[in-house]
Amino acid sequence: MRDRARRGTLAIVALITGLAAAAAPAAARPPRAPNAHAYAPPPGRSFHGVSGTRGRNREFQQFRHRVGAHPAVLEDFFPWNTALTAGALQLWHRTSTRGMLSLSTRAGDGSEILRPGQIANGLGDQYIVRLNRSIAAAGQIVYIRLFPEMNGFWNPYCAFNRDGTPRSPGHSSKSFRQAWRRFAIIVRGGSLEGINRRLVSMGMPRLLRGGANDAGAYRAEGVGKRLARPKVAMVWNPQTIGDPDTAANRPDRYWPGRRYVDWVGADIYSKYATPGIRAALDRFYHAYRGLPFEIGEYSPWDGDPNGAFVRWLFGWARERPRVRMLVYYRSTYANSVYDINHYPAARRTLRRILDEPRWVSYPARTRLGPHGSG
């Protein structure tokens, strides 16, 4: 798992020095309704969530008690090849939350499991098919925050090293875009013929690298004429300014296209929420109109006197109607430096805010939500 304190310290340099590279705001226009695959909250409502701590329900309930509100979303950070049936789907069901899968290619020992270029070339298809099946079988809505902060050098799927030198061609931003598109096409499911036609049209191998007239690869994985259509939403969450801060590492270089993205988002922490960084977040928000926006990670980390950061962030979100989800990051370990209990003023402020009717406690299609599934 990432050392977020170290990573944040490195990221701030790029955020402060790279404001000029942030995307310029688009012309003002009314926000469009999200597509059906976004699974956004009802109009005028929003979700608040929290990151998971290695599948422990007790610690989820502890956070719920501390903020006085039931989180609607539970975000878990997993490496590639982690089966959701190992406990994530069960916990999301038990806690009546919608799950968010924050997926990385970094293994627990820090090594890289697969390069983006390998995923684009079909070497990760078996895992994507398993995700498709397990989410569909569970009948749950799952947000997939695929390869977050992809333009940060600390992530193995970034195209660049810290000093700005490019990594291998299999790590290029083009490879990343292709890997994202392939993942989205497969995990969303549909007819085998249609999936293969789309992959081939973009210069990628067919599903499971199967031949045009050879069904052997499909039989081996139990794939028939169709893949299931699970309820998944793809969440694209870069750094608002890349690190390294170069033109080639801007967020838009990793943009796979609107057809493959359901939500756009970014992260922000009290420790680094300078006026310049807040302005960069705002420019990023306006640059991707027509899609619901989420804050994939936030925290009053390292101090929030009088709850000022929490008040600012939620006030900012309130004034921007496309912001439909905020997720509190507390690390994957309980009682970490990010824990809300270390920041009593922020905790009191958050309790008051989450008591407002805007916040959905139990999303539809969860166990205790409207039209619950269990």
N, C-alpha and C positions, 0 to 999 in steps of 0.2 A: 504494500500500500504506500501511496505517496507520502513524503514528508512535506505536509502542506505549509508549515511555518517557513521552512527553507524556500520552498517554491514561491510562496507569496512575496518573500523579500526580493527574490530575483525578478519577479514579474513587475513589481512596482517601478523599477527603473525604466522599463519599456513603456509602461503606462504614462509616466510623467513626461518622458522625453519625446513620446511619439504622438502627441495629440494632433499634430498637423496631419498625420496620416489617417485619422479617423474619417469614416465616411461622412459626406456632407448630407444634411437633411434633404429629404425629398420635398416636393411642393406639397402644401397642405391639401388634404382631401379626406373625406369621411372614411373611417376604417371599414373594410369589407367584412362580412360575416365569415368566420372560419369554415373550412370545408368539413364535411361530415367525419372525416378520418382524424380530425384534431381532438375529438372528444373533450371539448372545452366545457367549462361549467355553464350553467344557465345564464342568459343575458343579465348583465348587471351584477353577477356574482363572481366570486374568485375562490381558488383553492389555496390553502396554506398547508405546507408539508414539512417533513423533517427527514433527515438522513437516518438510515438504519445503523444499528450497532451489532453487526454479525448475527442477525436473526433472533435477537433477544426481545421477546414480547414484554418482559418486565420493564426494560429500559424505555421502550416505546410508551408504556403506560406512565412511567415516571415523568417523561417529557410532557405528556398530555396533562398530567396533574399540575406541573409547574407553570404551564402557560394557560391553564384553565379552559382549554379547548381541544377538541379531538382533531388531529391532523387528517386532512383528506387524502394526502399523498405520502407514501413512504418510499424514499429513494434508497436503493442499495447499489453499492459500488462493487462490481464483479469483474474478474478477468475473463477474457475469451475462453470458451469451452466450459464455463460454469453452467450446470444444468439448473434451470429455475425450479424443477421438480425436487431439487435437493432441500427445499425449505422455503424459498422466497414466495412462491405462489401460495403456499399454505399460510404463511404469515400474513401476506396481504389480505387473504380471505378472512383470516381470524381477526385481524385488526380493523376490518371494514374500511380499508384504504384502497386507493388505486396505486398500483406499483409503478415505480420509475426505475428502470434498469439503466444505470450509468455504466457503460461497457467500455473496457480498455483492452489493449493487447499486451499490457504489461503483466507478467506472471508475478506470483507472490515473492519470488526471489529477485525480482527486478529485471529479469531477462525479458526479451521480446518474444512473444509467441508466434506472431505472423506479421509480415510487412503488409502495408496497404496494397502493394502491387500483387502480392500473393492472394489476398482476398479477392481483388479484381479479377484474377486469373482462375478463380474457382476453387482454390485450395482450402477455403474455409466453409464451403457450401454445406457440408454435413452438419455443422453446428447451427447455421442459419435455419436449415430445415428442421432441426430439433426444436429450436425456439418457436418456429412457426407452429409446429404441432402441439407443443406443450401449452402455449398461450391459448391456442384455439380450443384445446380440450378443457382447459380450466374455465373458459367462458368469461375471463376477466378482461378489463381494459388495462393495457400496459403502455406507458410512455417509454420509449427507447431513446435515451440520451446517449447517442452513439459517439464514441471517441471525443468526449468533451475537451474543451480548451486545446483544440488540435493545433493551434498556431503558437503553442508554448513549447519551447525546446525540451522541457522536462518530460514530455510525453513521447513515447517511442514512435508514434504515428505522425509526429511533426516532420515537416520537410527539411528543417534546418537545425544545425547545431547552435549552441549558444553564441558562438563567434560569428554567426551568419553564413558559414560555409554550408553548402547543400549536402544532405545525406544521399544515400544511394538512389538510383532511379526508382526503385521500389518504394521509396518514401516520398517521392515528389508530390506536390499538391495535385497534379493531374492524376496520379495513382490513387491519392486519397479520394478525389471526386468520383472516380470510377468504382472504388471499393464501396463508398457510401451508396451509390446508385444500385450496385449489385445487391447489397444488403437489403435495401428498401424494396426492390422488385421481388426478391425471394421471400422475405419475411411477410410481406403483405399477401402473398399467395395468388391463386388464380389458376388458369389452365396451364399445363406444362407447355403446350404449344405456344401460348401467348408469352409466357416467361422466356422461353428460349428465343422467340422471335425478337423480343426487346433486347435481350442480352447480345445476341449476334449483331443486331443493327448498330450497337454501340462498340463493336469490335471486341467483345468479350466472349469467352467460351460458353457453351450451353451449360445448363444446370448440371452440377456434379461432373462437369467436363465430359458429358456423354456425347457420343457420336450422333450424326443425323439419323442414322437408321439402326442404332445399337441401343437397345433398351436394357442391356446388362447392368449398367451403372445405376439405373433407376430401380431395377428389381433388387439389387443388393441393398439399397437404402429403403426399400418398401415404398417407393414413390410411384403413384399411378398416374392417371391422366390429369389430375388436379392436385394442387396444394390447398390446404384449408385457408379460409379468409379470417384470420384472427383480428381482434379489436386492438390494433396497435397504432401508435402515433409516433412519428419520427421527430426528434427534438435536436435541432442544430444549435450548439452552444460554444462558440469560439471565445477567445479573449477579444475584448473590444479593440485592443491594439496588440499586435503580435510581439513576441519576445523570442528571437531578435526582432527589433523594430526596423524592418526593411519593407520596401514596396512588394517584394515577392512573397512576404510572409503576412500580408494583410489578411483579414478575415475573408474578404470576398474571393481571394484566390482558392479558398477551400469550399466555396459555395457550390453545392452539387446541382442546384436548380430547384425552382419552386415545386416542380412535379414530385420531388423526392423528400420534401420537408413539410411538416405539419405545424411545428412550433419553432420560433426563434427565441434565443435567450442569451443571457450573460451572467456573470458572477460579480459580487462586490462584497467587501468586508470593511468593517468600521476602521480597522487599522490603516487602510489605504484610501479611505473615501475622501480624498482631497477635492476641492472645487473643480480642479482640472479633470480628475477622473470621473466625477459626477457628470461633467459636461460631455465627456467622451461616451459615457453610457447613454446619455440622451441622444447624441448624434447617431449612435448605433441603433437605438430604438426606432428613430425616424427613417433610417435607411432601408428598413425591411418592412414596408407597409403591407397590409392585407393578410398578415399572419398573426395569430395569438402569440404573446410574448411572455416568457417566464424568467424568473430569477432562479437559476438552478442551484446556486449556493449563496447564502448570506449568513452573516454572524456579527455580533458586537465584539468580535475577537479583539483582545488587547485593550479593551476599555471603551465604554460608551457612557460618559458622564450624563446623568439625568435622562438617559434613554434618547439622546438627541439623534443618534444615527438611525435607530429604529423608527423614530417619528419621521425623520426626513425620508427614509426609504419607502415607507408605507404611504406617506403623503405624495411622494413622486408617483408611486403606482396608482394612487387614487385619481390623479389628474391625467392619467394616460390609459384610456379605456381598453387598449389591447393587452395590458398587463393583467393576465388572468391566473397567474400562479406564482407563488414565492415559496422556496424551500429552505428551511433553516438547516445549515450545515453544523453538525456537532461531532464530526469525525466518525470513524467506524468503531471508536472505543468510547465507552461512557466516561464521564467526568474528565474529559480532555480539556485543553485550554479553550475550546470553542463552546463548552457546556454553558447553557443559559443561566445556570445557578451561580456562575462566577460573576454575573453582571446583574445584580438585583434591580437597578433602575431600568435597565433594558427589559428585564423580565416583567416588571410591573407595567411598563408601557405596552409591551406585547400583549399582556393579558387584557388590558383595556381595549386595544385595537381589535383583537380577535373576538371580543364580545359584540362587535358590530354585526348587524344582519347581513352584511355583504359576504361574510365568510361561510362557505359550505362546510359543514362538519362531516356529513356522511354522503359521499357521492352516489349518484344513481348506479345501480347494478353492483353495489357492494352488499355485503350481508345484511347490514342495518340501514342501508340507504333505500330511497324510493325504488320500488320494483326490484327488491333485493334478490340475489341469486341463490341464497341459502337459508 
